[in-house]
Amino acid sequence: MMRLAGLAKTLLLLGAAGCAVPAQAQAPVPVPAQYPNRSIRMIVPFAPGGSADLVARVLAKTIGEQMGQNMVIDNRGGANGYIGADMAAKASPDGYTVLYNTSIMIFSRHIESKLNHDLFRDFEPIALTATVPQILIVPPAFPAKNLKEFIEHVRANPGKLNYASIGSTNIASLTTLLFLNIHKLSAQLVPYNASGTAYLDLVGGRMDFYFGTVAAAAPFVKDNRLRGIAVTSLQRTKVLPDVPTLDESGMPKFEATAWQGMLTSAKTPAAIVNRINAEIIKALKNPELQRQFEAQGTLPLGSTPKEYGEYLRREDERWGKIISDAHLKPGS
């Protein structure tokens, strides 16, 4: 059984993470006179059609048009993103292979016992690209209509309500653990292999609640097949403007979003990293890209490579503490 004591304290532990692991020695790669002069492969370590894949495709298309070279999506799903990430880590550091990564890479570092790559040793950060807020959703017949009523109902039925979990390295699962611990609540975890099945069970009233992405949940909430209690971002989302945030609903400064970014293999020349970063920042300001992001419930971000590296370390410390306190292991 997982012990969750002390998870609430981790919201205050957002300082800088530990020292960097030295990068593996590799021969320097010269910067081409004209970069890029061929297509760039973007490895998406998930199956087609998911939230990260949809965002990556919009971004890749926009960047490709800007650079005059195709940025080709290469879906390499499996093992919670491990297979695709491992391929990207071993790619030539020449700027022609990038990895579209998500917060799962942070969770895997602390849950999976055997990884052949290391986030801080084998990759160069390029940019933080986007964040996908989550939303606490319940069936229409669920008695609670706001966060206060939701907490009161779960507390009045300790261990009797069910919530969906899509693997231990999923942001939704970790957010649920943190939420329950903060409010000293108990509920029954029901594991699912895919979020689609969880949504069907929620709609059918066979599941009581779930932290899903706004992108996936929005159609269900808009047509009243599900009820949105609150979103996990600090600002309301444009796709569901009537759903309040957890922050304004009684959980001040609480935020837990599924962020995304772009990495490339270690030792890629800084000139190439900076060139790709500049194209990402330009793309994120594109009105058409912003429109498509908004339709998916995704918020564009943007950062320098250094800022993204620092962000990764803060998230590594934050979620590492949460996972350690929960004693999570593979398959939890």
N, C-alpha and C positions, 0 to 999 in steps of 0.2 A: 504494500500500500504506500502511496506517495505521501510524504510528510511535507505539508505546505507552510509550516510555521515560519514566520519571518519574511514572507514574500512582500508584504506591504511596505516594509522598510526600504526595499530596493528602489522605490520611486525617488528616493533622496540621494541615491548613489549614482550620480551621473557625471562623475569626474573623469579625467583622462585615464585610459587603460594602460596596461603594462608596456614594457619596452618592446621595440620591434625585434622580430627574429631576423637575423642576417639573411640577405638574399643569396640564393645559390649562384656560384660563379658561372658566368656565361660569356662567350665571346661577344664583344660589342658589335652591334649591327649598324652599318652606316645609314644615314637618312637619305632616301632617294632624292635626286634633284627635283623631281616632280612627284609629290605624293598627294593622292594615290594615283597610280597609273594602271590599276586593275581593280576588280571587284574586291570588296571587303566582306569577310564572312562574319556575321553576328550569330554566335551560338546562343540559343535560348534553351536552357536546360530543363524544359518542360514540354509537354505535348501541345500540339496546336490547339488554339481555341480558348485557352485559359486567360486569366486577367493579364499576367505578365506578357504572354505571347501577343495579345492584341495590342498592348501598349508598345511593345518592341517593334511590331510591324509598322505602326504609324510613324514612330521615330525613325526607323530604318529607311522608310520611303522618303521622308522629308530630308534626311541627311544625304541620302544618295542623290537626290535631285540637286541639292546645294553643291555637292562635291563633283558632280559630273561623272560619278562612278556608282554602280549599283552596290548597295549594302544588302547582301543576301542573307535571309534568315535560314539558319540551320537548326532545326528542332532536334535536340538530343535529350529526350525525357528519360526519367527513371531514377530511382534511388534518391528521391527528394532533391533532385538537382545535382547530385554528386557526379553522375556520368558526364554531363555536359561541362561542368566546372573543371573536372579532371582533364578533359580534352583541351580546354582553353589554357589551363596551366602549362600544358606541355607543348603548346603551339609556339612556332618561331616568333621571337620578339621583334617583329618587323612592322607591326601595325595593321596587318591584313587579317588578323583574327581578334575579335573582341567578344567579351562575354556579357550578356545582359543578365545581371544578377539581382537577387532579391534578398530580403531579410533572412530567408531560409539559410543562407550561407553562414550567418552568425549563429543561428540555433544549432546547426549541424556541428559546428566546432565544439560545442559543449555537450552534445547528446551522443553523437556517433563516436565510437571508440577507435575506429580505424579509417583514417582518411589519408590518401596518398598525396594530397596537396594541402597547403596552408594559405589561408586568406592573406596573411600579412607577409609571407615569404615569397609566394609564387605569383603574385599579381601586382600590377600597378593600377591605382585608382585613376579613373578618368573623370567621372562626374556622377553626382547624385541627380537622378533624372525626374523621379515622380514619386508620389505616395498615393496609396489607395486606402482611404478610410474604411474602417469596419463599421458595422451597424448591429446592434443587438435587436434581433427579430424574434417574434413570437407568432403563433397562429391567431387568427381573428377571434377565436373563442376564449383566448387566454384572458383571465380576469383583470390583469394589470394593464393600464393604459399609459403609465409614465414610470420613470425610474423608481420613485419612492414606493409606488404600489407594487412594482416588480420585486423589489428587495423584500418588502413586507410579506408578499405571497410566498417567495422562496423560503424565507425564514420560518413561516408558519407551517411549511411542509418539508422539514429537513430530510434530505436523502430520497425524497419521493419524486422529484421532478427530474426529467432527463434532458441532457444537452448533447449536441452532436460534436464529435471530435474527428478531424481528418489527419491523424498522425501527430506524434509528439513534437515534430519540428515545424508545425503549422502555427502561424501567428495567431489564428483564431483560438487554438487550443491553449496556448500560453496566456493569451489575454483572458480567457475564461478562468483559468487557474488563479491568475492574479486578482481578477474581479471578485471571485468567490472568497478568496482569502482576506481581501481588504474588508469585506462586509461580514466575515465570519459566517459564511453560508456553506451548505453542503448540498450537492446534487449528484445524480448518477450519470457518469460518462458513458456514452454509447459510441463506439468506434465506427467510422465509415471509411470506405475506400475512396469515395469521391463526393464532392459537395453536392452534385446534382441529385443524388439519392437523398441526401439530408434535407434538401429543399422540398422534395416530394413528400417526405414524411412530416415535415413541418406544416406544409399546406394541408395534409391529411389529418393533422392533429395527433399523429403518432409520436411526435417529438415536441418538447416543450419550449426550448429556446436554443439560439445559436448566434454566435458572432460571425457573420458572413461579411464579405466585401460589399461595399456600397454598389460597385459595378454589377455584381451578380444579383444582389437583393433588390435593386431598384425596380425592375419590372414587376416583381411580386408585390412590393409595397404600393406601387402606383395603382395597381388594379385591385388592391385590397385583399389579395390572397394571403398576405402576411401583414403584420403590424410592426412598424419601426418604433422602438422605444427610445434609442439614442445612438448617435454616431460617436466614434472614438477619436475623431480629429478635434482640434481646438476651435475650428470654425465649422459652421454648417456647410453642407455641400449644396452646390447649385442644382444637382440632379434630384435631391430630396430636401428642398429648402424648409419644409415644415417640420422636419425631424430635428429635435434639439440635440446639442452635444452632451456628452457625459459631464463635461466641465460646467455647463450652465444648469445641469439637472441635479447638481449636488455633489459632484466629485471634482473639486477644483484642480485645474491643471493636469487632469488625467488625460493622457494621450497614448495611443497604441495603434500605429498604422503600419500597413504592409508597404514599406518603402522599396524603391527599385533604383538601380544604378548601372553603370557600365565600367567594366574592368578590362585590362588586357594583360598579357603575360609579363612577368618581371623582366626588367632590363630593356624594355622597349624604350627607345630614345625619347627624351623629354620633348623634343621638337614635335615628334609625331603625336605623343599624348596630348600636348597642348593644342595641336591642330584639330584633333578629334574633339577635344573639349570645346573649342571655339565653335565648331559646327553644331554640337549639341545645344549650346547656349542659344545660338541663332535659331535652331529648329524649335526650341521651347518657346520662343517669342512669336512663332508663326501663328497667325490667327486661325488658319484652318486646322493646324495641329491642336491648338487649344480647344477648338470647337469639338474635335473628335475625342480629346481627353475628357472634356466635360460630359459628353454623352456617355462615356464609360464610367463616370464617377471618379475620375482620376485627376489629381492635382499636379500640375507641372512644378518642378522645383528648380534645379540648376545649382551648380557649385563649381569651384575650381578643383583641380586634382588634389591639392593639399587639403582643402576643406572637406572633400569627400573622405580622404584618408583619416582625418581627425574624427569625422562623424562615425566612421566604421569602428574606430576604437572606443568611442563613447558607448555606442550600441553594444559592442562586444562586452564591455564591463557591465552595463546595465542588465542585459538579458543573461549573461553568464551567471550573475548573482542569483537571478530569479530561478534559473534552471538548476543551479547547485542547491539552493534551498529546498527545491521541490524534489530533489534526488531523482530527476528524470533520467531514464535510460532508453536505449533503442526499443521501440515497440510499446513505450509507456502509454 
